[in-house]
Amino acid sequence: MTFQLTAEQEAVREAVRAFGDEEIRPVAREYEEEHRYPAELLAEAAELDLVAPHVPESYGGAGMDAISAILITEELWRADPGVGGSIAAADFGTGMLVEFGDEWMCEEWLPRITSGETPIATGISEPAHGSNVAGMETRAERDGDGWVIDGQKMWITNGSVADVAIIMAKTSPERGHRGITAFLTETDVDGYEATPIRNKLGITAQDTAEIVLDGLRVPDENVVGEVDEGFYQLMQFFAPARADVAGQATGVAQAALEEAIDYANEREQFDRKIREFQAIEHKLAEMATNVEAARSLAYRAGAALESGDDALATRLCAMAKLFASEMAVDVTDEAIQVHGGAGYVADHHVERFYRDARVTKIYDGTSEIQKNIIADQIL
Ligand SMILES: Cc1cc2nc3c(=O)[nH]c(=O)nc-3n(C[C@H](O)[C@H](O)[C@H](O)COP(=O)(O)OP(=O)(O)OC[C@H]3O[C@@H](n4cnc5c(N)ncnc54)[C@H](O)[C@@H]3O)c2cc1C
């Protein structure tokens, strides 16, 4: 076992960091304030292989390993969770396509996603069913040689900007979680209506939408994987998604830590730099230690994904997501504390980072759900 990134992984980090510092940071505030999806930057990032980096080269991706994918997300979130996060989230569904999709789906859609032409969306959550995925009410009924889908999806990342989406629906409702199927659909079709959710606490440049499915027709060939196997497919899809959230949380916490260090080195009180107060020094030391611990766990989860040991990956990805997201909210909170009153207003980035970090405790399974998963694994 090694605790060093490879030279290739270090080079990837440097490339994303340069892109983040030069292309994302200078414009991030503008996109965030205007709640504008950064489509132009997505295309630019794609030229550097930063969009869906895990997708195999045969489908236009960079075929990167799990740790590289996590550290790309980490650096994109360090640059800005809204804008960088939109780039990192453009692939939310590609894992399902690579793993379970038919050849035509991968050939037709993955190159368009990796080139930054369009992100993909994945609709699982509904207004009445979030944590309880198996409770979903969206129905897909057979109709000739295809399916008709009716229902509602809630909080869907990229829902109103993606050209393509994976929709999870009940095909055998009487079978509970054994009756769920994944469907691929274009979004510019009758029966798919997305409305952006504009009043979010943070990540305002990211697109999050409510989707109404009203008689959406999809041919049989658009079933992703097997009919009634969607729940099990999702469970595989969630492990890397959770490791990715650990990367997001580590990135935004790192950004807040750097802002806090800079401010502590500038701000003076009682004729001294505030960094000279032990209370502030120790706070920064604790923040840095917690960020590093989360980073280690995130990369460890990445290594577990590569190992092929599914039980280990499930456990470590849940642990990494739980620890890193709780840490990110604490560290961004402490970064505001270091800034005093200046941290409470939008003039300093830490105010935004604190709001942005909060979502990492909610999506891809809340902290409470991660604890349930971890307990199931260890008890
Ligand atoms: C910005 C954003 C983007 C998102 N993107 C997507 C997306 O792209 N696709 C998608 O499908 N979904 C997406 N989601 C939805 C997200 O996954 C859900 O919000 C999340 O799973 C929680 O579901 P819920 O909101 O219905 O809360 P609920 O499930 O109603 O939970 C409410 C509270 O009860 C707790 N709780 C529920 N069940 C249990 C239990 N068994 N044990 C202990 N505590 C429990 C929860 O932890 C939480 O504290 C997104 C959400 C947000 C905010």
PDBQT file of the ligand as one rigid body, heavy atoms in Angstrom, charges set to zero:
ROOT
HETATM    1  C1  LIG A 401     -28.954  20.319  -4.674  1.00  0.00    +0.000 C 
HETATM    2  C2  LIG A 401     -29.472  18.917  -4.710  1.00  0.00    +0.000 A 
HETATM    3  C3  LIG A 401     -29.188  18.119  -5.805  1.00  0.00    +0.000 A 
HETATM    4  C4  LIG A 401     -29.724  16.827  -5.879  1.00  0.00    +0.000 A 
HETATM    5  N1  LIG A 401     -29.504  16.062  -7.009  1.00  0.00    +0.000 NA
HETATM    6  C5  LIG A 401     -30.197  14.897  -7.172  1.00  0.00    +0.000 A 
HETATM    7  C6  LIG A 401     -30.135  14.187  -8.404  1.00  0.00    +0.000 A 
HETATM    8  O1  LIG A 401     -29.430  14.558  -9.343  1.00  0.00    +0.000 OA
HETATM    9  N2  LIG A 401     -30.912  13.068  -8.538  1.00  0.00    +0.000 N 
HETATM   10  C7  LIG A 401     -31.710  12.628  -7.540  1.00  0.00    +0.000 A 
HETATM   11  O2  LIG A 401     -32.390  11.627  -7.747  1.00  0.00    +0.000 OA
HETATM   12  N3  LIG A 401     -31.782  13.262  -6.349  1.00  0.00    +0.000 NA
HETATM   13  C8  LIG A 401     -31.053  14.394  -6.140  1.00  0.00    +0.000 A 
HETATM   14  N4  LIG A 401     -31.116  15.075  -4.950  1.00  0.00    +0.000 N 
HETATM   15  C9  LIG A 401     -32.014  14.572  -3.909  1.00  0.00    +0.000 C 
HETATM   16  C10 LIG A 401     -31.290  14.019  -2.684  1.00  0.00    +0.000 C 
HETATM   17  O3  LIG A 401     -30.652  12.820  -3.008  1.00  0.00    +0.000 OA
HETATM   18  C11 LIG A 401     -32.340  13.884  -1.567  1.00  0.00    +0.000 C 
HETATM   19  O4  LIG A 401     -32.681  15.198  -1.159  1.00  0.00    +0.000 OA
HETATM   20  C12 LIG A 401     -31.827  13.070  -0.404  1.00  0.00    +0.000 C 
HETATM   21  O5  LIG A 401     -31.678  11.713  -0.761  1.00  0.00    +0.000 OA
HETATM   22  C13 LIG A 401     -32.770  13.152   0.815  1.00  0.00    +0.000 C 
HETATM   23  O6  LIG A 401     -34.092  12.907   0.447  1.00  0.00    +0.000 OA
HETATM   24  P1  LIG A 401     -35.245  13.921   0.903  1.00  0.00    +0.000 P 
HETATM   25  O7  LIG A 401     -34.829  15.283   0.524  1.00  0.00    +0.000 OA
HETATM   26  O8  LIG A 401     -36.530  13.435   0.382  1.00  0.00    +0.000 OA
HETATM   27  O9  LIG A 401     -35.249  13.859   2.499  1.00  0.00    +0.000 OA
HETATM   28  P2  LIG A 401     -36.017  12.753   3.373  1.00  0.00    +0.000 P 
HETATM   29  O10 LIG A 401     -35.733  11.406   2.848  1.00  0.00    +0.000 OA
HETATM   30  O11 LIG A 401     -37.429  13.178   3.532  1.00  0.00    +0.000 OA
HETATM   31  O12 LIG A 401     -35.259  12.898   4.772  1.00  0.00    +0.000 OA
HETATM   32  C14 LIG A 401     -35.610  13.879   5.742  1.00  0.00    +0.000 C 
HETATM   33  C15 LIG A 401     -34.774  13.598   6.999  1.00  0.00    +0.000 C 
HETATM   34  O13 LIG A 401     -35.120  12.298   7.537  1.00  0.00    +0.000 OA
HETATM   35  C16 LIG A 401     -33.940  11.511   7.645  1.00  0.00    +0.000 C 
HETATM   36  N5  LIG A 401     -34.245  10.097   7.352  1.00  0.00    +0.000 N 
HETATM   37  C17 LIG A 401     -34.986   9.613   6.346  1.00  0.00    +0.000 A 
HETATM   38  N6  LIG A 401     -35.002   8.273   6.389  1.00  0.00    +0.000 NA
HETATM   39  C18 LIG A 401     -34.228   7.911   7.430  1.00  0.00    +0.000 A 
HETATM   40  C19 LIG A 401     -33.820   6.668   8.008  1.00  0.00    +0.000 A 
HETATM   41  N7  LIG A 401     -34.206   5.489   7.486  1.00  0.00    +0.000 N 
HETATM   42  N8  LIG A 401     -32.997   6.674   9.091  1.00  0.00    +0.000 NA
HETATM   43  C20 LIG A 401     -32.589   7.855   9.634  1.00  0.00    +0.000 A 
HETATM   44  N9  LIG A 401     -32.933   9.073   9.132  1.00  0.00    +0.000 NA
HETATM   45  C21 LIG A 401     -33.734   9.099   8.056  1.00  0.00    +0.000 A 
HETATM   46  C22 LIG A 401     -32.967  12.094   6.601  1.00  0.00    +0.000 C 
HETATM   47  O14 LIG A 401     -31.623  11.774   6.911  1.00  0.00    +0.000 OA
HETATM   48  C23 LIG A 401     -33.273  13.579   6.721  1.00  0.00    +0.000 C 
HETATM   49  O15 LIG A 401     -32.564  14.115   7.814  1.00  0.00    +0.000 OA
HETATM   50  C24 LIG A 401     -30.531  16.336  -4.824  1.00  0.00    +0.000 A 
HETATM   51  C25 LIG A 401     -30.777  17.143  -3.699  1.00  0.00    +0.000 A 
HETATM   52  C26 LIG A 401     -30.271  18.423  -3.637  1.00  0.00    +0.000 A 
HETATM   53  C27 LIG A 401     -30.589  19.263  -2.441  1.00  0.00    +0.000 C 
ENDROOT
TORSDOF 0
